[in-house]
Amino acid sequence: MTELEKKIESLLAQQKDLEKQLKSAQQKQAAETARTLVAKAQNIGSTRAIIENLGPADGDYLQSIADSLKGQFQGVVVLGGSSNGSVALIATVSPDLTKQFQAGKIIQTIAPIVGGKGGGKPDNARGGGKDASKLDEALAKAATLLG
């Protein structure tokens, strides 16, 4: 193996390690954000809900937060964020509520507001769009779907 190959291999290993550290830090941050969101949960009609614009966040980060919430929150969760000019949306519905509300239908209804689309299963769905200026409007629409 040449010196250059060794150097490249070393750099790739270092990059992998940094990516692992970053992922771990993001998961910790997601869990922390999830705890904060549980404290801000509201009742919309008779449904417990967390509907939140998390600012600069991408879909993977929102999904991590939604996954963290699953263990500690029963209800409907709709999260939005925007990064690099695009909007990410996540909806989750706890299993006991999927007869009333379906995450996929929530996303299909609100994603067009931000100029996008999405969908998924009754308990977990993702979507996105391009118009970050309308994210709050989309989240407000999600709240009306529960009321």
N, C-alpha and C positions, 0 to 999 in steps of 0.2 A: 504494500500500500504506500502510495506516495505521501509526501508531507501535506500536499493540498487535500488529498482524500481524507487524511486523518483530521485535518482542520475542519473540513466540511462536516464530517461525522460528529465531531465535537460540538460544532455550532448547532447541528440538528438536534443533538441530545439536549443541549442547553435550551433550545427553543421549546422542545417538548416539556421540559421541566417547568419552564416559565408558564406555558399554557396550563399545565396542571395546577400550579400555584394560583393563577388567575381564576380558573374555574372554581377552585376551592374557596377563594375569597368572594367570588360572586355568589356562591351557594350560601355562604355565611351571611352576606349582605341581604340576599333574598329572604332568608329565614328571619332576619331582623326586621325587614320591611313587612313581612307577613304578620309578625307579632304586633307591629304598630297598626296595621290595617284592621286586625281583629278588634282592637280597642276603638276603632272609628266606625265599626259596623253600624248599620242603621236598619230600622224596620221600614219597609215599603209595603203598605197594606199589612198583610200578616206574614210577609216574607222577610227573613233576615238577609241583608244584602251588603256587599262591599262593592261600590262602584267608584273607581278612582283613576284620575289621570296622574300617572307617575312620571310625567315629564320626559327627560332624555332616557329612554329605555327601549331595547329592541325586543322582538318576539321571544327569543330564547330566555332572556332575563325575566320577562313577564310570566313565561311558562314556569320558570323556577319558583317564582313567588306563588303562583297558583298551586303548584305542587306542594309547597310548604304549607299553604293554607288548608289543604285537604285534611290533614290530621287534626287541625284545631278549629275548624269553622264549618258549620252546617248551614248551607244557604246558597245564594246565587252570588257569584263573583264575576265582575266585568272590569277588566283592567285595560288601560290604554297607555301608550307611550309613543314617542316619536324620536327617531334618530336618523341622521343622514338624509333628512328630507322625506322620510317615509314614516307612515303610521303603522303601529302594531296594535292588534286587539286580541285579547284572550277572554273567553268566557268559560266558567265552570259552573256546574249545577250539581249539588250533592244528590246522590242516588234517590233519596226519598222524595225529591221534588221534580224529577225528570218527567213525571206525568203532567205536571202543570207548566213547567218551563223547560225549554230545550236549548242548550248552549249553542248548537248549530243554527237554530232559528234566530236566536238573539244576534249572533254575528252576521247572519245573512241580512238582517234588518238594519243593523247599524253601520256595517262596512261601506255601503254605497254613499253614506253621508260624507265619509272622508275620501270618496272617490275610488273605492276599491271593492273587494269582495272577499269571501271566505266562507267557512263552514266547518262542519265536523260532526262529532257524535252528540247525543243528547247531554252527556256529562262533561264534555270538553271540546272546545272549538277554538280555532284561530282564524284571524283575518287580518287584512291590512289595507292600506290606501296611500294616497299621495298628498292629501290636503290636511296638514297638521293643524291649520287654523280652525278646522271644524271638529277637532277631537272632542272638545267639551260638549258640543252640540250632539255628537254621536252618543256620548256617555249619558247625557240627559235623556235622550231617546230610550236608551236601555232602561233607565229608571222608570219611564212611563210604561214600558212593557210589563213591569212587575206589579204596578199599582192597581 
